[in-house]
Amino acid sequence: MGGGGQLTEPAEEVKGRAGGVYTWQEVQSHCSRSDQWLVIDRKVYNITQWAKRHPGGIRVISHYAGEDATEAFTAFHPDLKWVQKFLKPLLIGELAATEPSQDRNKSATIIQDFHTLRAKVESEGLFRARPSFFCFHLGHILLLEALAWLIIWVWGTSWTLTLLSRVAALEPPSANWWNHRHYQHHAKPNVFSKDPDVNMLHLFVIGKTQPVEYGIKKIKYMPYHHQHQYFFLVGPPLLIPIYFHIQIMRSMISRHDWVDLACSLSHYLRYLCCSVPLYGLLGSMLLISFVRILESHCFVWVTQMNHLPMNIDHEKHQDWLSMQLHATCNVKQSPFNDWFSGHLNFQIEHHLFPTMPRHNYHLVAPQVRALCDKHGIPYQVKTMWQGFADVFRSLKNSGDLWLDAYLHK
């Protein structure tokens, strides 16, 4: 049986409203941009029009067109009863009784065991947030920002003190833009054309498949066999200041997300009001550029050490557990690693349970590891330094694959 939320309605009610009976082959044929079906708990839904209004964005739901979306649906929606009202008008039928609950070659045993694990951790209350944790976290952010300005106010505006103060007060990106992007990443991690985090804009070739494909086609936008070297000049320092910043502004304006835009502009206004009297306009612009580059370094290394060295490929239609474990790894737990990464050192648990409060990842990790051991799925844990080194190593290996294919295939 497929894992996921319990949204099952009486069969009579289903047949009375939408009596279609379908095979997996029929469902899988509806996967184009203009014709999209998906399955949740054996029920078939036509999401063609709804996808455009989907609160999580059109792409994240469209990634599951023609597939069983039960596990992803359950993972992303903390209140299944509430979202059920949105499903009812989309219902067109159900799978034929002779059809399995899972599509393609997914393992029914793995799906059921993961469903059992999810039910268990739900019953243990691990999806309930602890307000004190987040109050403390917010408090320490505000304290660091206040400390940053106090350093400047008391000891002056030397560049040494300025750099120290800016390290203590980094700023987050647009929340709505980040959620829409990050949902796609969680839905199909390390899957080309679906995970935006592996869209390298031809600057890099990653994984084992893409380099060979580029090499065979003689694609050479960059000297990819040197990408492990120019990565340090292009990736960590420029991702947030250039690429993300352009995407964020474009997204807020195109979606008419005026609240997010106002919050973003108010941050810059507050920054300029505080910094221009101390550094002047030019100094303030240089300072915020430095901060953005510093943020970019932190973001790239923390996120990519968990993903870039892992399997990156085209869609393989795996079950939720297998897909996430092939695309993610953990970094060893320590007070510093927890704090520095924002508990994203538990990247496996973060991906399997994206709505779980991060302070509970370490509690569910042993149970996840036991489930992986049972099914022979690798559960990788590294040191942070090993994770950083693997980013460099994976880029070099991919570059070498590209060069070999480019010259000899």
N, C-alpha and C positions, 0 to 999 in steps of 0.2 A: 504494500500500500504506500501511496505517496505521503511524504511528511508534510507538515505545514499546519496552518490554522484550521480550526474546526468550523467550517462555514456551511456544513451540510444541511440542506433543507429537506423536508419530506418529498419523496418522489412524486406524489400526486400533485403537489404545488408546482414543482418544476414542469411537469408535463402539461399542466393546465395553462401555464403561461408561455412556455417555449419548449415544444415537444421534440425538437430535432435530436437525432441520434447520429453521432459521427465517429469515424475512425481517426486514428492518429494521422494517417496519410491525408485525410481531408483537412484536418486542422493545420498540418504543416504546409499545405498549399496556400494558406492565407497569411503570407508573411511579407507582402510588399508594402510600400509606403501608403498606398491607397486602399489596402485591403488587409486588415489585421485581426486575427483571432488569437486567443490564448486560452489555456486551461488552468483552472484553480479548483483543487479538490474534485476532479473529474467533471466539473461543469465547464461548458464551453461558452466563452464570451466574445462578442464582437466589439472590439475596442477602437475601431477605425476612427470614429468621430470623437470619442472620449479622450483619446490620446492627446488631442490638441488642447484639451482643458485640464489634463492631468496635473495636479498640484506639484508633483515631483518632476515635471517636465516631460515633453513628448518623447525624448530619446530613451529615457530609462525604461519606460513601459514598452516602447517599440522594440527594444532589444530582445524582448521575450515573445514577439509575434511569431505564431506558429509553433510555440513550445508550451511545455508545462511550466507555469510560473508560480506554483504553489509555494515552494520554499522561499523564493524571492519575495513574494507577496507577504508572507508571514514575517520575514526578517525585517521588512521596512515599515510595517504598520503595527504600532504598539496596541492600538484599540481596534481589533478585528470586527467587533460588533458594530462600531460606528461606521467603518468604511463599507460594511455590507450593503447599506442603503444605496451606495453608488454602483454596486455590482448588479443589483436586481434589474435595472432597466437595460443592462447590456447582455443579459442572459439569453442565449439562443438555443440551448440544448445541453446535452451531456454526452460523455463517451459511451460507446456501445459496451454492453456488459462483457463482451468477449475481449475488449481492449484492456491492456494492463494500465495501472494507475500512472506509471512513469513512462516517459517517452524515450524513444531511441534505445541506446544501450545502457541507460542509467541503472545502477544497482538498486533493486527494491530493498535489499537488506540494509544497505548503507543509509538510504533515505529513511527507512523506518527507525533505525537506531538513532539517527540524528534527531528525528522527531521526538523520540522518547527522551533523549538528553535535553532537548529544549523544554519539554514539558516538566522535566525534573527541576531544571534551574529556575523555571518560572515559579514552581511550587515552593522553592527555597527563597523566593523573594529577591533574586539577583537582578531582576529588571527594575527594581524600585530604587530610585535615586536617594542618596543621603544628603539632605539639604545642607547639613553642616559642612560636608566636604566642599561643595561648590561655593558656599559662603566664605570658607577659608581661602579657597582658590582665588575668588574675586578679590578678597581682602588683600592677599599677598601681591596681586597685580597692581592694585591701587597703591599699596605701600611702596612697591618698587618704583612706580612712576613718581610718587611724591618724593621719594629718596633721590631720584635722578635730578629733579629740579632743585632740591635742597642742596645737593652737592654743588651745583652751579651757583646758586644764590649765596652760599656761605664762602666757598673757596675760589670762586671766579670762573672765567670762561676759557681757561687754557684748553688746548685741544686734547691733552691727556685726560683731563677731568670730563670734558665733553664726550669723548668716546666712551669713557666708563659709564657716564650717566645714560647714554643712548643704549648701551648693552642691557641696561636694567629696565628699559621701557620700550619694548617692541610692540607693534600694533597689528591687529588681525585684519584680514581682507573683508570684503562684502559678504555678509552671512548668506543671503539668498543666492548670490552667484556661486559661492562655495558649495552650498548644499546641492544645487542642481548639478554641478560638476562632479561632486563627490559621490552622489547617488549613482551616477553612471559608472564610476570607477568600482563601486562596491557591487553593482549588479553583474558586471562582466569584467572582473579584474584581469589585466594583462591580455585582453582579447583585442586584436587589431580591429579597427574601425568601430569598436564599441566602447572601449575604455579610453577616455580622452588623455589619460596620463601616459599612454604609449604612443600618442601622436607626436612624433618628434620633428615634424615639419621638414623632413629630409636632412636635418642637421646631424642625426645619428641613426645608425642601424642597430637594432637591439634583438636579443634572443638568438636563437639558432636558425630560425626559418627566414626572417626578413633579410638578413645579410646575404644569404645564398640567393634569394629571389632577386635582390638588387644586383648582385654580381652577375648572375646569368643574363639579366636584361641590360647589362653594361650601364647601369645607372650610377652616376658619380657626381652628385651635387656637392659633395665634400670629400676630402681624402680620408675615407672612413677608417683606413688602417692606422690613422693617427688620432682617431676620435678620443681615445683614452687620455690623450695629451691636451687637445684643445677643449675638452670637456671642462677643464678648470677655468677656462677663459670665457666660455659661452654659457654653460649650464648653471652652476651655482650662483654666479654673480648677477646674471641678467634675467633669470626666469621671472621673478616678482617685479623688479623695477620696469621691465619692458613688456614682456609678453602678458603676464597676468594683469598688469595695470591697464593695458589697452583692452584686454578682454573684459575686465570688470566694468570699466566705463561704458564700453559698447553694450554690454549686457544690461546694465541699469537703465540706459537711455532707450534701447530697443524694446525692453519689456515695460517701460513706463514705471519703473520701480523707484518712484520719487522719494519714498521714505528712506530707502537704502542710500539713494544718492544724497539726500539731505544729511544723513548721518556721516557719510563719507566726507562731504564738503565741510561739515561742522568740525570734523577732526582736523582737517588742514587749516581751517580758520583758527581753531584753538591753538594749533601748533605755531602758526605764524604770529599770532598775538603774543605768545609767550617767548618766542625765539628771536623775532626781528629786533626788539629793543636790546637784546644781548649780543646778537651776531650780525645784525644788518640783514638785508634781503638776500644778498649773494651768499653770505655765510650760512644763512638758514636753508637755502636751497641745496648747498653742498652738504650740509649736515643731514638733511632728510634723504638725500640720495645715498649717503653712506649707510643710513639706517636701513633703507630698502635693500641695499646689497647685502647687509648683514643678515636681515630677515631671510633673504633668498638663500643664502648659504645654509642657514639652520634648517629651513624647510626642505631643501633638496636633499641634503644628507640624511635627515631623519626619515623622510618618506621613501627615498630610493634604496636605502640599505635593506628595506624589507621587501622590495618588489623587483628592482632592476636585475638582480642576480638570479631571479626565479624564472620559471617557465613562461615565455611570452610567445603567443602563437595565434593562429586564426581560431575561430569558433570551433569547439570540440563537443559542445552540448553535454557537459558533465553535470553530475548532481552537485548540489550546493557545497557539501563538505569537500568533495574531491577538487572542485574548481577553486575554492578559496585556498586550500592547502597547497595546491600546485603553484599558486600565484603569490603566496605570502610566507614569511618566516618570522620568528620572534627573536628579540634580543634579550639577553639574560637580565633578570630582575635585579635591581639594586636601587637604593633610595635616589642616587643621582640619575640613573637611567630612567626611572619612573618620572622624575621631575623634568629632566631635560627633554624627553620625548613626549611628555604629556600622556604617559601610559601607552603610547603607541609602540613601545617595545613589545607589548602584547598584541601585535598586529594580527595574528591568527584569530584570536578571540574577538578583536575589534571587527574583523570582517565577517566572522560567523554570526555574531550578534551585534549588528550595527546600532541597535537602540538600547543596548545594555549600558548603564553608567560605567564609566571607565574605572572607577574605584573597585569594581567587582571582577575585573578581568582576571586578576591573580587567583580568585576563588574558583572560577570555572575552568581555568587552564589545566589542572590535573585531570579533570573529567574529559576534556577534549583530547588530551594526550592519550588517555586510556582508550578512547574510542578509535583514534587513529592507529594505535598499536594493534587493536583488534582486527582492523581491516587492512593492515599493511600499508597505510598511507603515511609517507614521511612527515614527521613533525620536527621541523628544523629550528634549533635555538643556537644563536651565535653570541659572541661578545660584540660590543659596539664597535670596537676597532676592527674586528673581523668583518662586520657588516660594511663598514666604510671601505675596507680594502676590496671586498667583493664587488662593489660598484665599479671600481677601477678595473678589476680583473675581468669582469663580465663585458665591459666595453672593449677591452683589448681583445678578448676572445671573439667577440662578434665582428670586430674590425678585421681580424685575421681570416675569419670565415668569408667575409665579403671579398677580401683581396684574392683569396684562393679561387673563389668562384668567378671573379672578374677576369682573372688571368688565364684560367684553365678550363672553364666550362662554357 
